[in-house]
Amino acid sequence: MNRAKKNNEAKKNIGTEAALVFLFAFFCLCVLGCSKKIPEMTLEEIEQAQENVYLSVLSSTRSKPYEGQEYKTGVVGGDWYTSVTADPKTFNFLIAERDGASYSLLAMVTDSLSDYDINKRQWTAALAFPEIVENKEKQTMDVYFTIREEAFWSFYNSDKKIPVTSDDVIFWYDKIEGNPEFATSGYGSQFVTMPDGSSKRITIEKIDDKKFVFHYPRVVANPLLSTNTSVYPSFLYKKALEEGGVQAVKDIFSVEADVKTIPSCGMWFLVEYTPGQRLVYERNPDYWDKDAAGNSFPYRQRCIVQIVGDANTQLLLFKQGKQEAYSVSAREVAELASNQKDYTVYNADASLGAGFWSFNQNPKNKNEPYYKWFTKKEFRQAMSCILNRDRIIKQTYRSMASAKYDFFPKGNPFYNENIQLKYKYNPEMALSLLKKAGFTRRKNSDGTDGFLFDSNGNQVVFDLTIPSGVSTNSDIAQIIADECSKVGITLNVRQLDFQKIVELITSTYDWHSVLMGFGANFWPTQGPNVWLSNGNLHLWYPLQKKPATDWEARIDYLYNEGAYTIDEKKAQKIWDEYQSIILEQCPVIYLVSARSFYAIHNKWNQSNFYYDNLNGAMTERIWLSQ
């Protein structure tokens, strides 16, 4: 959405912060009762001590959000070391869309047609200049794009340059995304629902080599959102399709490919890949976006991406000065903030998005007891009532997060602060909802409350699947399991490789419940493949031929009505109902939005560096100061 995604001076109070951390650890020992001579503390006093640590840490980090400031001219040069925790699975743009890690590495060699300025709340040109033309008489709309003359496909260490043309976009739109055999996530966004309920495709037409137009069969509220796309070297994919068909397109640019043959219209060339070790990028001097001195961004000459085992190794590399920047977790921020000398730690407000807990409602599993549980809204509401977000915030995020009770984030133009989740932490309400849904908690032989059973006598036991290798996920899952046990539910935590989880939720559908996230829905119409019942990522029951429930049918209707309603007051009513239904039905139960932190070594001039929860860490325009 925003390319930037890829000046309060901090109080110098490090000594106080370190002391508070020590005191809090000391207080914890008091509570554990190591010695009768040590006075005990109340839970309120412990929480206050923890809050003091949080405030002190926050005051020792720097806030620097981007608010439209002018950039300074920098200097080209320097090697930027960073890291990832897994090898890319492919260098094929088509295949990479199903693997976020691979796609993020490939995104460095491409660019989008247009950009959205979050601060000004308006679309701007990136690789192409957009223009929207509405035909009020016919109730249709056209979106024109004119590609920059200075936009080229360049090849590493070569004078060869191929202009980016309309054919690049048209081929990909028609022959790749528009071909159901490729099953791309963009296929569904090529269609609009007409007033009579029929579906019509948004077509694309070439005007000349640099200009093309999307024809909308009806007026939509935000046409640039669905027409904006990254540009790929379609001339290479077209050759593969013509010579070998669909499979040949899927086979192009595997991980065995010579990465130097991948052209770039973005900021970087990918010039080296050593499996299990590293990827190396070189800046693209032909990139269209330049500073006042005529230098293309980025200023950094090389980007070396080291492939490491886990986040702990990333932290170690940063501490050793072998990694330039580091996304700091809540667990690590106190330590890093108290040792700032060669680096600076920045803070951002709570993230727009949040992880969530969801339950499998796919009728493929209709003979399993859990299917009958998960398809009852009272059960899902009860699970929200046993989700102790405050405990997660304090124990996992060190108080550096906030509970996620809304659906749209505050940045969304149709966010309504009055629409909030009703099913907050309340074990008694959870038991009441479960009783209403036919569940009974049996007594143990000693008269104490025992396990929960459904109306057919099945004990309520199910799995919670989480991505492996992330300690935060594990901590949250254990808290959820503990809270479940308090109402008689046995929750088995199951750690799997992320790609295996993707397979479960998109192919085999063999899962119970899962912790994951889809990012923030900054736009109300973002994620049609998630929120519409026929979407391939409609997590709890994807690819429905028709809505399985009345509420999902209503969501489909509201989504389409909102997408085609330009009047903001009318649209607000539509999106208010949309949000309310999702928060009532609880198909996904949001957890918490964490405050984020980012550390960067001071050898880099940070005049052009900004960090906030809308744009992320903006490193494109920093330069080496030494």
N, C-alpha and C positions, 0 to 999 in steps of 0.2 A: 504494500500500500504506500508506505513512505520510504524513500530510499535512505533516508537518514537513520531509519531503524536498524538496516544491516549495521546576587553574587555576594551571597552572604558568606563572608570570610569565617572559617571555622574558629571556634574558641580554642585557644591552646591550653587545654586543661588535662593533658595526658596523665600527669601524676595523680590527679584526683580520680580519674577513671580507673587507673590501675588499682588504686586503693579500694575503690568500690567493688571491683571484681574480686579482690582478695576478701573483702568483708562479706560479700555475698557467699563465697565459698565457705567462709568461717561460719556464717549463719546456718548454712546447710548442715554442717557438722553438728551444730547445736541441736537442730531438729532431730537428727539421727540419734541423739542421746548418747554420744560417746562418753560423756562424763556427767555425773549428777551435779558437779560444781558449775557446769556451764548452764546459764539460764536458758530455758526453752523460749521459742518464739511462736507467736500465733501465725496462722496462714496469712493473715492480713499483713503482718510485718514482713513476712518473707516476700510477698508479692510487691510490697512497697520497695524493699531493697532491690528486687529485680527491676522494678520500674526506674529506680535511680540509676542503675547500671545502664539501662537502655537510653535514658536521657543523656547520660554522660558520653556514651559512645556516639550518639547522634551529634552532640555538640562538637565532637572532635573530628568529625568528617565534614566534607564540603558539599554544599548544595549549589549546583550550577545548571539549571534547566535552560533549554533553548527557547528563546522568546523572540526570535527574528533578528538577533544581533548580526551586525556586519562582520564578515570574516576578514582576517588579516592575510596578507600575502606571505607565503612561506617559502621554504627552500627544498629543492629536490634532493633526496639521498637518504641512506640509512636502511638497515635491515630490521624488519618487524617480526619478532618471534612470537608465535602463539601456539595453540595446541588443540587437538580434538582427541576424543577417547576411543574412536573406532575408525577403521579404514573405510573409504568410500566403497559402496557396493557396485557402482556403475559411473560412467561418465556420459551416459546417454540421458538427455534432458527428459525424454519421454518416460523412461524407467525411473528416473530419480524423483519424479513427483510423488512416488509412493515411499520414498525414503528421505526424510527431512535432512539427515546428516549429509547425504550425498548431494542433495539439491543445494544446500547452503554453500557447499564447496564449488559447485558449478555456477551458482548465481554470480560469482565474482567475475565471470567472463561474459556476462550478458547485461542487458539493461531493459527498463520498461518503457512503454510508449509515453506514458504521462506520469505525473507525480502529484501528490496531494500535500499541500501546505497546511499542516494541522493548526498552526497558529493563526493563519489568515482564513482558514476554512474554505479553501478554494483549490481547484485543480490547476496545475501548471504544466508546461511542456517539459518533457524529458527527452527521449529519443525522437519524439515527434510532437507537432503542435496540434492540439485538439480543437475542434469547433463543433458546436451542437446547433442543429437547425431543426426547428419544430414546424410541422405542417398542421396548423390548428384545424384547417378545413377537413383534412383527411384523418386527423388524429393519429398521425404517424410522426416518426422522428428519424433524423439522420445524424450520424456522428462521423465527421470527417477527420482524418489524420494526415498531416503533411510531414514526412520524414525529413529530418535535418540533412542538408547537403553535406555536412561534415561528419555524418554517421557512416562508418566503414566497418567491414569485417577485416580485421588485420591478422596477420600470421606472425608468430614469434620468429625473430631473427630473419625477417624477410621484408622486401620492399613491396610484396604483393598486397594489394588492398582491393577489396570488393565492396562496392557501395551497398549499404543496407537499403533494400527496396520494398515496394509494396508486395512483391511476390513472396518475400520471406514470411510476412504476416498472413497473407491470403492462403498460401499452401498449408501452413500449420493449422489455421482455423478450419479450413475446408477438409483437408485430407488426413490430418492427424486428430485434432480435437473433435472434428465433425464426423469421424468414422467410429461407429460403436464398437468395432472390433478392437480398437485400442483401449477402450474403457477408461478414458481419461476423466479426471474430476471436472474438467472444463466443459464436457459435453452437455451436461444439463443446463449450464448457464447460457447456452446458445438458443434457448427457447423461452418464449414468453407465453403466458396464459392469456388468451383473449377474453373479452367480456362474456362471450357465449360459452366459455369453458374449454374451448378447443385450444390446441397448442400450435404456435407458429414459430418458425425459426427466424432468428436474426441473421440476415444474409450479409455477405461482404462483397464489394465490387471494386475492381481496380479502375482508377481514373487515369493514372499514368505511373511511371516508375517510382515516383515519390509520393503519390497521393492515392488514398483509397477511402472507402466509406462503408460504414455499417448501416444497414437499413433496418430500422425497428418497425415492426408491423403495428405497434401502438406506442403511445407516449409512456415513458417510464420516469420514475422520480430521480434516478441517479444513473444515467446511461454510461457514464465514464467508468463506473465501478466494474461493470461486466465486460466492457470492451477494452479496458486497460489490461495489457498483458506483457510479459517479457518476450523478447524477440530472440529467435533461435536461428542457427545457420540452415535454413530450410533447403538451400540448394544441395546440401549434402544428404539430407534425409529424403529429398525428392528422388535423387539418383538411386538411393537404396530401395525405395518403394517401387520405382519403375523396373529395377533389375531383379529384385528378389521378393517383392510383396511385403506383407505385414511383418513376417518374421525377420526379414532383412533389416527393417527399420528398428525392430527391437534389439537386434544383434549389433548394430553400429555403436562404436565407442564403448566397448566393454572395458573392464578394469585392466585388460591386457593391452589396450590401445596405447599408441604413442601419443602422449598428451600434448606434445608439441604440434600435432596436426589439428588440434581443436582451435578454431579461430575465435577471436574475441571482438565484441563490440562494446565491451564494458571497460572497467578500470584496469583489469589485470589480464595477463597471459598465464595460463597454467603450463609450466615448463618442465616440471619433474614430478614423478611419483615413484617413491620407493616403498613398496608394501611393508606395513608394520613399522615404518620409520618416519617418513615425512612427505609432504607435498611442498613444492616451491612455486611461487608466483612472481612474475616480473611486471612492473607497471607498464601500462599500455600508453605510449606517448601520443597515440592517435585518438585517444578518447576525447569526445566532443566537449566535455565540461572542463573549462580552463579558468585559471585565475587572471587577474589584471595584467600579469606579466606574460601571459600566453602559455603557462605551464599547465598540462593536464593534471587533474587529480587522479590518484592520490599523490602526495609528495614523497611518500616512502618508495624506495627503489625496489625493494624485494619484500615479500611476505613468506616466511618459512613456517609452515604448519606442521608441528611435530605430532606424531601419533603416539599417544601414551595410554597407559592402562586404565587410569581412573582419575577422578577429580583430586585425590590426594597428591598424585604426582604433579598435576597442574599447579597446585598450590606450592609444592616444593620448588618447582622450576621458577615460579614467580619470586619466591623468597631468595633464590640463588641468583636472581637477575638474568635467568635464561628464558624468561617469558616476559613480554613487555607489559601486559595488562592481565587482570584476573577478575572474574565475576565472583564477588565475595558472598559467601552464605552467611546466614544469621549466626551460625556456630562459630564462624571464623572472624567476624568483624571486630569483636572486642580486642582480640590479639593483634590483628593487623592495624587497627586504628590507634593502638597504644604504642606502636613501633614505627610510626611514619617518620622517615628520614630521607630515604632514597625514592620514595613514592608518595602519592597522595591518594587518599580514599574519598570517593564521592558517594553521596547518597541520593536516592530518588524516592518519591512517594510510593505508596503501595501500588503494585502492578495493576493494570487494567483487567487482566485475566486472572483465572484461578483454576487450580486443579479441581476435579470433581470425582464423585463416587456414583457409579451407574450400575444398573442391573439388567441382566439378559432377559428380554421378553420375547425372544424369537420362538415362534410356534414349532420350530424344528425340535425343540426340547419340551413339547407339551406333555409328554408322559413323565417328565421329571417333577418331583414335588416342588422344587424351587420355582418352576415356571408359574405355578398357581399362586405362589407367594408374591413373586415379583410383579405380576400383572395386576395386583390389587393396589390401588393408589394409597390405601390406608397403610399398607405395609411400607411403601416407599416413604410416606410421610413420617411414619414411626422411625424409620432409619435416620431421617433428617433430625428427629427429636433426640436421638441418642448420639448424634454427632457432636462431640464436645469441642467446639471450635476454640473456645477460650483456653482449654487445656492444650490443644495443638499449638496455639499461638505462644503460650508461655513455655511449654516444654520443648517444642521443636524449633520455634522461630525466635526464642529468647525475647518475647514480647514485641518483636519487630515485624508485625503483620496485623491485619485487621480482618474480621469475619466478613465473608462474602455473602450478603443477604439479598443482593439485587441480581437481576439478570443482565440488563444492559449496563455497561460501565458508565461512569460519569462523563467520559468523553463522547459517548454516543449522543447524536443530536436529539434523540427521543428518550433519553434517560429521564425517569420520573422518580424523584426521591421518595414519593409516597407509596410506590409499589415495592414492597419488601416481602421476603419470605416469612410466612407465619410460623413455620415449623422449626423453631429454634430449639436449642438444647433444653429438654424437659423430659426426663425419663418417665415421669408419671403420665404425661400426655402420650408418650410412646406406648406405654402399656395399655392405656385406654383405647388408642387407635388399633392396636393389635387385637385386643378383645373384641372390638367392633368388627374386625376382619375375620373372626372365628378362631383366633389363637388362644391357647390356655397355658398358663404356667403351673406346672404340677409341683406338688410339695415333696420335699425329701422326707425320708423316714423320721428325721428328727424335727419335722415341722417347718423347716426353713424352706424358702423359695428355691425351686429347682429349675429344670430346663423348660424351654418353651416348646409346645407341640401345636401342630395345626389340627384342624377339625377331623382329619383322617388318621390321626395318631402318629404322624411323622414328626420326629424331632427336628427342630429348625437348626440345621447345620449347613453351611455353605462356604465357598471359597471367596477370598478377596485376592485378586491377581494384581501384582504391582511390577513395574519394571525393575529388574535387578541392577545392583551396583550403585544405587542412589540411597544414601543413608536417610535422607529426609523422608522418602517414601516409606522406608521400613519403619521409621519412628512413628509416622502418622498411622500406618496400618496397625501397629501394635496398640496404639491408643484406641483406635476404633474397635479392635478385637476386645480390649479390656472393657470398654463401655458396653459392647454387645453382651458380654458375659454377665453384666449387672442386671440385664433383663432376661437372662436365660438362653441367649443365642450363642451358639458356638461358631466362631468365625476362624477359618483356617487361612493363614496368609501364605500366598503362593508367589514366589519370585520367578519371573521368566525374562528372557532376553526380549528387548523391545520389539524386534522384528517378529518374534514368535507371537507376541501379543497382537500385533497388527494382523497376522495370519488368522488368529482366533476370532477377532472382531470383524474381519472383512471376508473370510472364506469359510472356515469350519464352523464358526459360531458355537464352539465348544468352550464356554466359559460361564461363570456364575455372576460374579460382580468384579468391577475393575476400578482402579484408581488411575486416572490419566487426565489429559487436558488438551483442548483444541485451540488455545489462545483466546484473545479477547475479540468479541463481536463488536468492534468499533462502529461498524455500520449495521443498521438493523437488517439489511438484506445479505449480510455476509453469511457464508456457510449454508447455501441451499442444499448441498449434499449431506448436511448434518441435520438440519431442522425440518426439512420437508420429508414426508413419509416415504417417498420413493427414492430418497438419497442413498448413495452407496456407503455413506458414513453416518446414517441415521442409527446411531450406535446400538440402541437397545433392540431394534428390529429393522434392519436395513432393507432397501429394495422392495418395499411393499407395493403390490400391484394396485391396491386401493387401501385407503387408510384403515388400519386395524381397529381404531377406536374413534368415537365421536370427537374427542378432544383433539386427536391428531388431524382429523378432517378439518376441524375449525382452525387449527394452526396453519394448515395448508392454505385455507381460504384467506386468512388474515395476512399471511406472508405475501400472497399475490396481490391482495388489495392494497397493502402498504407500499409495495414495490411500484404500483402504478398510480398512486395518489400524490399529486404535486402540492396540493393545498396542505400546508403544514398543520393547521388546526385539525383538519379531518384526519390527516395521517397520524397525529398524536393519539387520537382516540383509538385508532386501529392498533397502533403499537402498544398502547397501554393494555388493551385486552390481551394481546399476544404475550406480553411479559407476564401478566397475571396468571394466565393459564399454565404456562410452563412452571412458574413458581408454585402453583397449586398442585400440579400433577407430579412434580419431582421426578421426571425421567432421568435427570442428572441432578445431583446434590452438590452444590459448590462448597468448597472448603474455606480457604482463607486466601487473601491477597497479600503477598509478602512485600515488605519494603525491600528494595534492592540496593546493593552497594557495588561499586566498581573501583578497583585500584589500578593506577597506572604509574609507571616509573617516571621520575622527574627529568630524565635525560631527554624526554620528548617535550617540545614546546606545546603547552596546552591552551594557548590563547584561543584556538578554534575548537577546543574540545568542550562538548556539552553532554549532560547526562540527565535524563528524566524518564518518566514512565510512558511517555508518548513516543519519543524518538529513540529511546535506548541510548547506548554509548555511541556518540558521534565521533568516530576516529578518522573519518575520510580526509580531513584537512589539517591534521596535526603534522608536525615535522620535527626532525632531529635537531636538538638545540646545541649539541656538543660536537 
